[in-house]
Amino acid sequence: MPLSDRLVQSLDRCVRQVVAKIFATQDNNCIKEIRSFCDLPDIGVLIERRRVKFVDKMLTNGVYVFLVGVGWC
């Protein structure tokens, strides 16, 4: 399900606030570094990774070929 850019930014802001509270900092550079160390990239990046993984899995299992064959896609 596609998400709007505004919603993705809102979700990312929530993650930023949680990291800021947990590590007691408001410095954007520190928050970026902490997210990097904890493997918490931007929400948009996470969404894209999951989408690519899903499509790859569909292609690997042949589900996409089946859906195209019956005219569902």
C-alpha positions as CSV (number, residue, x, y, z in Angstrom):
1,M,0.0,0.0,0.0
2,P,1.6,3.3,-1.0
3,L,2.1,5.9,1.7
4,S,2.2,9.6,1.1
5,D,5.4,11.5,1.6
6,R,3.8,13.4,4.4
7,L,2.8,10.3,6.2
8,V,6.3,8.8,5.8
9,Q,7.8,12.1,7.2
10,S,5.4,11.9,10.1
11,L,6.4,8.4,10.9
12,D,10.1,9.3,10.6
13,R,9.6,12.2,13.0
14,C,8.1,9.8,15.6
15,V,11.2,7.5,15.3
16,R,13.4,10.6,15.7
17,Q,11.6,11.7,18.8
18,V,11.9,8.2,20.4
19,V,15.6,8.1,19.7
20,A,16.0,11.6,21.1
21,K,14.2,10.7,24.3
22,I,16.0,7.4,24.8
23,F,19.4,8.9,24.3
24,A,18.5,12.3,25.9
25,T,19.6,14.4,23.0
26,Q,18.1,16.9,20.6
27,D,21.1,17.3,18.4
28,N,20.2,16.3,14.9
29,N,23.7,15.1,14.1
30,C,23.8,12.9,17.2
31,I,20.4,11.5,16.4
32,K,21.5,10.7,12.8
33,E,24.6,8.9,14.1
34,I,22.6,6.9,16.7
35,R,20.1,5.8,14.1
36,S,23.0,4.8,11.9
37,F,24.7,2.8,14.6
38,C,21.3,1.1,15.5
39,D,20.5,0.4,11.9
40,L,17.4,2.7,12.0
41,P,17.4,4.4,8.6
42,D,14.7,6.8,7.4
43,I,11.2,5.2,7.3
44,G,11.1,5.7,3.5
45,V,14.3,3.6,3.2
46,L,12.7,0.8,5.3
47,I,9.5,0.9,3.3
48,E,11.5,0.6,0.0
49,R,13.6,-2.3,1.4
50,R,10.4,-4.2,2.4
51,R,8.8,-3.5,-1.0
52,V,11.8,-4.8,-2.9
53,K,12.0,-7.9,-0.6
54,F,8.3,-8.6,-1.2
55,V,8.6,-8.3,-5.0
56,D,11.7,-10.4,-5.1
57,K,10.0,-13.1,-3.0
58,M,7.0,-13.0,-5.3
59,L,9.2,-13.3,-8.4
60,T,11.2,-16.1,-6.9
61,N,8.1,-18.2,-6.0
62,G,6.5,-17.6,-9.4
63,V,3.4,-16.0,-7.9
64,Y,3.7,-13.0,-10.1
65,V,3.9,-15.1,-13.2
66,F,0.7,-16.9,-12.1
67,L,-1.1,-13.6,-11.4
68,V,-0.1,-12.2,-14.8
69,G,-1.2,-15.4,-16.5
70,V,-4.7,-15.3,-15.1
71,G,-5.0,-11.5,-15.7
72,W,-5.0,-10.3,-12.1
73,C,-2.1,-7.9,-12.6
